Amino acid sequence: MKKFLIFALLSILLFSCEHSSEKQVNISTWHLLSLNGFKLWLPPNWHFQQEQGIDSFVGRIIAPTDTLAFEISSMGYANHLLLSEQEYIKTNDWQRGCDFCDRERTYSNAPNIKVKISIHKPTAKQKSKFPKADYIADMLTKDSTVYIPIEIPAEIKDHNFNEESKRDFIVKTVWPKNPSKGITGIYYQSKSSTLNFQLSGSNLSKQDQDLALQMFKTIVIKIK
């Protein structure tokens, strides 16, 4: 009876799909995998394979036709996976190759010149001037404003992202818009320490992508 209730509760959880691309699956035949640091439920014929790590606990989840790799690290060594749009903007990588931006970073160190950056979606007029721009950075100084177009890399645009804040973790889920062409993965970052975790695979089949996204929802990080 207890096992039936667990399966029933998991079914309710998994059938409440957060992602429209996911297909509902029957998880009553799934099996529990409990490891050092985390646990999750695996679909039939999926199994765990341990790997040799140095400063992290690493391993693989082996599916019949695909493989996902995981890493959990108390020192923050787990891969952050693909950056979302907002994460990319925060890195300031879009400033590379921008002469004005370089000068402004130099000027911002001067006591009499301050630079304020405001980032937003382009207006219709700005989109006409910068057709490839996904965002516009307004670089404001005391005397002038310069508009810098920001183009999000194609790899980021080719993926869906779901980011949420849980009690102990920030959680990011990534999956490609075109199945079999990209990263399907999940990343956990602790709010109170350097602990992080990632589980991901590349170019998964549509069936395995659907199963992986459902599997991600069963993950529980063990906090000591």
C-alpha positions as CSV (number, residue, x, y, z in Angstrom):
1,M,0.0,0.0,0.0
2,K,2.8,2.4,0.9
3,K,4.5,1.8,-2.5
4,F,1.3,2.4,-4.3
5,L,0.8,5.7,-2.5
6,I,4.3,6.8,-3.4
7,F,3.6,6.0,-7.1
8,A,0.3,7.8,-7.0
9,L,1.8,10.9,-5.5
10,L,4.6,10.9,-8.1
11,S,2.1,10.4,-10.9
12,I,0.2,13.5,-9.8
13,L,3.5,15.5,-9.6
14,L,4.8,14.4,-13.0
15,F,1.5,14.7,-14.8
16,S,1.3,18.4,-13.7
17,C,3.7,19.3,-16.6
18,E,5.4,22.6,-16.4
19,H,6.7,22.4,-20.0
20,S,4.3,22.3,-22.9
21,S,6.8,20.2,-24.9
22,E,6.6,17.4,-22.4
23,K,4.5,14.3,-22.9
24,Q,2.8,12.7,-20.0
25,V,4.3,9.3,-19.0
26,N,3.4,6.5,-16.7
27,I,6.0,6.3,-14.0
28,S,4.4,3.4,-12.0
29,T,7.2,1.1,-13.3
30,W,10.0,3.5,-12.5
31,H,12.7,2.6,-9.8
32,L,14.3,4.7,-7.1
33,L,18.0,5.5,-7.3
34,S,19.5,6.8,-4.1
35,L,23.1,8.0,-4.2
36,N,25.6,10.0,-2.2
37,G,24.1,13.5,-2.3
38,F,20.9,13.1,-4.2
39,K,18.2,10.7,-5.2
40,L,15.8,10.4,-8.1
41,W,13.5,7.9,-9.9
42,L,14.6,6.3,-13.1
43,P,12.5,5.0,-16.1
44,P,12.6,1.2,-16.8
45,N,15.9,0.1,-18.5
46,W,17.7,3.2,-17.3
47,H,20.5,2.6,-14.9
48,F,23.4,4.2,-12.9
49,Q,27.1,4.0,-13.8
50,Q,29.6,5.4,-11.4
51,E,32.6,7.3,-12.7
52,Q,35.9,8.4,-11.1
53,G,35.8,11.9,-9.8
54,I,38.5,14.0,-8.1
55,D,36.8,16.7,-6.1
56,S,33.2,15.9,-7.1
57,F,30.8,12.9,-7.2
58,V,30.3,12.1,-10.8
59,G,28.5,9.4,-12.8
60,R,26.2,8.6,-15.7
61,I,22.6,7.7,-16.1
62,I,22.5,5.2,-19.0
63,A,19.3,5.0,-21.2
64,P,18.9,2.3,-23.9
65,T,20.0,4.8,-26.6
66,D,21.3,7.9,-24.8
67,T,23.5,8.8,-21.8
68,L,23.2,11.6,-19.3
69,A,26.1,12.7,-17.0
70,F,25.9,14.2,-13.6
71,E,28.1,16.0,-11.1
72,I,27.5,17.1,-7.5
73,S,30.1,19.2,-5.9
74,S,30.4,20.9,-2.5
75,M,32.9,23.2,-4.0
76,G,30.8,24.5,-6.8
77,Y,32.6,22.6,-9.6
78,A,29.4,21.3,-11.4
79,N,28.9,22.7,-14.9
80,H,26.3,25.5,-14.9
81,L,25.0,24.3,-18.3
82,L,23.9,26.7,-21.0
83,L,23.4,30.3,-19.9
84,S,19.9,31.7,-20.1
85,E,19.3,35.1,-21.8
86,Q,19.4,36.9,-18.5
87,E,22.5,35.0,-17.3
88,Y,24.2,35.9,-20.6
89,I,23.4,39.6,-20.2
90,K,24.8,39.6,-16.7
91,T,28.1,38.2,-17.9
92,N,28.6,41.4,-20.0
93,D,30.0,39.2,-22.8
94,W,27.9,41.3,-25.2
95,Q,30.4,44.2,-24.5
96,R,33.2,42.4,-26.3
97,G,34.3,44.1,-29.5
98,C,32.5,47.3,-28.5
99,D,35.0,50.1,-28.5
100,F,32.7,52.5,-26.8
101,C,32.0,49.9,-24.0
102,D,35.8,49.5,-23.5
103,R,36.2,53.3,-23.2
104,E,33.3,53.6,-20.8
105,R,34.7,50.9,-18.5
106,T,37.9,53.0,-18.4
107,Y,36.0,56.2,-18.0
108,S,33.9,54.7,-15.2
109,N,37.0,54.5,-13.1
110,A,37.5,58.2,-13.4
111,P,36.1,60.2,-10.4
112,N,34.2,62.7,-12.6
113,I,32.6,60.4,-15.1
114,K,29.8,57.9,-14.1
115,V,28.2,55.5,-16.5
116,K,24.7,54.0,-16.0
117,I,23.6,51.0,-18.0
118,S,20.0,50.3,-18.7
119,I,19.0,47.2,-20.7
120,H,15.6,46.7,-22.4
121,K,13.9,45.2,-25.5
122,P,14.4,47.4,-28.6
123,T,11.7,49.8,-29.6
124,A,10.4,49.6,-33.2
125,K,12.7,52.4,-34.3
126,Q,15.7,50.7,-32.7
127,K,14.8,47.3,-34.2
128,S,14.8,49.0,-37.6
129,K,18.2,50.4,-37.0
130,F,19.6,47.3,-35.3
131,P,17.6,44.4,-36.9
132,K,19.6,41.7,-35.1
133,A,19.3,43.2,-31.7
134,D,17.4,41.2,-29.1
135,Y,18.0,43.9,-26.4
136,I,19.4,47.4,-26.3
137,A,21.8,48.7,-23.7
138,D,21.5,52.4,-22.9
139,M,24.9,53.6,-21.8
140,L,24.2,56.9,-20.0
141,T,26.9,59.4,-19.0
142,K,26.5,63.0,-17.7
143,D,26.5,64.4,-21.2
144,S,25.2,61.7,-23.6
145,T,23.5,58.4,-24.2
146,V,24.8,55.7,-26.5
147,Y,22.7,52.7,-27.6
148,I,24.4,49.3,-27.8
149,P,22.6,46.5,-29.6
150,I,22.8,43.1,-27.8
151,E,22.4,39.9,-29.8
152,I,21.7,36.7,-27.9
153,P,23.8,33.8,-29.2
154,A,21.9,31.4,-31.4
155,E,22.6,28.4,-29.1
156,I,20.8,30.1,-26.3
157,K,17.8,31.0,-28.6
158,D,17.6,27.4,-29.7
159,H,16.8,26.3,-26.1
160,N,13.9,26.6,-23.7
161,F,14.7,27.6,-20.1
162,N,12.8,27.2,-16.9
163,E,14.2,28.9,-13.8
164,E,12.7,28.8,-10.3
165,S,13.6,29.5,-6.8
166,K,13.0,26.8,-4.3
167,R,13.6,26.8,-0.5
168,D,17.2,25.9,-0.6
169,F,18.2,26.1,-4.3
170,I,18.0,28.1,-7.5
171,V,17.0,25.5,-10.2
172,K,17.5,25.9,-13.9
173,T,16.1,23.4,-16.5
174,V,17.2,23.5,-20.1
175,W,15.9,21.7,-23.1
176,P,16.2,22.3,-26.9
177,K,13.3,23.7,-28.9
178,N,14.2,21.2,-31.7
179,P,14.5,17.7,-30.1
180,S,17.8,15.9,-30.7
181,K,19.7,19.1,-31.3
182,G,20.9,20.5,-28.0
183,I,21.3,20.2,-24.2
184,T,18.6,18.6,-22.0
185,G,19.6,19.2,-18.4
186,I,19.0,20.5,-14.9
187,Y,21.2,22.6,-12.7
188,Y,20.9,23.2,-8.9
189,Q,22.7,26.0,-7.1
190,S,22.5,26.2,-3.3
191,K,21.4,29.5,-1.8
192,S,23.5,29.1,1.3
193,S,26.7,27.4,0.1
194,T,28.9,26.6,-2.9
195,L,27.1,23.2,-3.3
196,N,25.8,22.7,-6.9
197,F,24.6,19.8,-9.0
198,Q,24.0,19.2,-12.7
199,L,22.5,16.3,-14.7
200,S,22.4,16.6,-18.5
201,G,22.7,14.9,-21.9
202,S,23.2,16.1,-25.4
203,N,21.1,15.5,-28.5
204,L,18.7,13.2,-26.8
205,S,16.0,11.5,-28.8
206,K,12.5,13.0,-28.4
207,Q,11.4,10.1,-26.3
208,D,14.4,10.2,-24.0
209,Q,14.1,14.0,-23.7
210,D,10.5,13.7,-22.5
211,L,11.6,11.0,-20.0
212,A,14.5,13.1,-18.8
213,L,12.4,16.1,-18.2
214,Q,10.0,14.0,-16.1
215,M,12.9,12.4,-14.3
216,F,14.3,15.8,-13.4
217,K,11.1,16.6,-11.4
218,T,11.8,13.6,-9.0
219,I,15.3,14.8,-8.0
220,V,15.9,15.4,-4.3
221,I,19.2,16.9,-3.2
222,K,20.3,15.5,0.2
223,I,21.3,18.4,2.5
224,K,23.5,17.4,5.4
